[in-house]
Structure formats: C-alpha cells, structure tokens
Amino acid sequence: MATNTRATKQKLAITEVLEGQNKFKSAQEIHELLTKAKSKVGLATVYRSLQSMVQAGVVDVIVSSDGESRYRACSQDHHHHLLCRRCGQTREFVAPEIEKLAEVIAKKYNFTDTDHIIEISGICKDCK
C-alpha cells in the first residue's frame, strides 16, 4: 500500500480481495467478496476506502459502459488497460508509442502538464 494513504484494517482487507482479481470489480462486488471472506467491512466503508486508494494511486478505477465505477489493484507504473467486453478479463500494457503520440498531440494544442488514460475494449482470445 502506498505511503500516502493510511493503512487501515479495512483497506488491507480490500487490498487482499483486489490482489486476487484479474478483472475490475464494482464496490458492491468487492463488498460481496469481503463478506464471503468473513470480513466485516460495510459498503459505505468500501466506497470511502476505494476513493482514497484511487487518490493514493494504489487502485485503478474505470467507468464501465453502464456508468458504474470499477476498481482493480494495478501496478504502480504508468500503464493502460485492455478489457474483454464479454468476461471482463483485464490486461495491463505499456506502449511507448502512445506516450510519444500523447506528447505530440499536447504540444500541437499547446497543452502542458498533461496526463492520459487509455482503455481498449474488445474480445479476449478465450471468449473469441
């Protein structure tokens, strides 16, 4: 867990649940997994903890096509995601060519201090 977020018992339990996943999960799904693991963490606490974990860079968040926020423990290095629309499997990837293109576009439009998130959705080889 990153040093800029306080490591509470609840956050540690959430981290354990997320580290065993290869898919983004909603706060409700995370809460269900915690309940099955006999962890007494309320749903409101799950939401609050996830928010602070995202802000600390410990957890990544995406917004699914239905507008729901979904969470996953990811590597701390800058990366992007491939998401399977059928099974939800997620793969992290790094693409220097995307980083260069982002710099070119930002420069073209006179933007500085930029950031970006790339999510590519499709169908994974197992679902094909």
N, C-alpha and C positions, 0 to 999 in steps of 0.2 A: 504494500500500500504506500502511496506517495506520502512524503513527509508533510505536505501542506494540508492534509486532512487528518482530523483526529481519528485514531483507530479505536472505534467502539466495538463492543461485543456484537452489535447488530451489523455493523459494516463488515466485520470479519466473517460473519455467517453469510452475508450476501456475497462477499468475495469468493468464499468457498463454493457456493452454488454456481456462480458465474464461471469460475475457472474450469468447471466440469462440462461446459457447454461449447458447442461449435456453431450455435445459432444465436441470433439476437432474441431476447425474451422480453415480454412486457412486464411491467411491475407486478401485475396480477399473477402472471406465470411464475415469476420469481418468488412471490409470496406463497403460492401453492407448493413450490419445491421446498421452501423453508418449513412450511407446515408439515409436509411429509417427512422431513428430516427431524421433526420434533423440536424445531427452533421456534421459540415464542417471540416472533417479531411481527408487530402489527403492520397492516397495509400502509397506513399513513407514515410509519417509520421507514418502510421500504422506499416510498416515494421520496421522502426527505433525504434519506441516505444516498439514494441513486443520484439525486440532484447534486449533492455536494461531491460525490465521487466523480461525476462528469466534469464539474468545475475544476476538480483537482487533477483531471487527466488520467484517472485510474480506470475509468469506464468510458466506452464509446456509446453514443446514442445515435439512432437513426429514426426517422419518422416513416412508418410504413405507408403503403398506398391507402390504407383506411384512416390515416391520420394519427395512429397510435405510436407513442414513443416506445422504442425497443432498445434494450441495453445488452452489452457484451463486454467482458473483460478482454482487453486487447493489448497488444504490445505498446510500449511507451514511445517507440519511434514513430515518426510520421509515416502513415500508410493509408491505403484506400481499401475498399471492400468490393468483392464480387458476391452477389446474393442470389441464391436459387429461388425463383418465384414459386416453385412447387413445394419443396421440402424445407426451405429456409436455411439450408446449409450456407455458411459464410466462409469465405477465404480472404485473408489479408493479402495485399500485394503492394509492392513498391515499384514505381515506374519513373525513372529519372526523366524520361521524355515528357511526361505530364508536368513535372516540376518546371522544366525549361519552357514549355508552352505557356504555363501559368504566368511565368515571369515576362514572357514576350507580350502576352495579352495585357497584363497590368501596365507594362511600360507604354504600350501603344495608347492606352486610355489615361495615362498619367496618374495611375494609382500607386500608392506606396503602402508599406506595412500590410501587405495582403496575406490572406490565408485562404485555404480551399478544402473542400471535402468532395471526394469522388466516390460515388456508389454506382456500380454497374450491376444491373439485374438481368437475369437470364435463366436458362435451364441448365443445371449441372449434368455431368455425364451419367450419374446414377439415375436421374429422372428422365433422361432423353428417350 
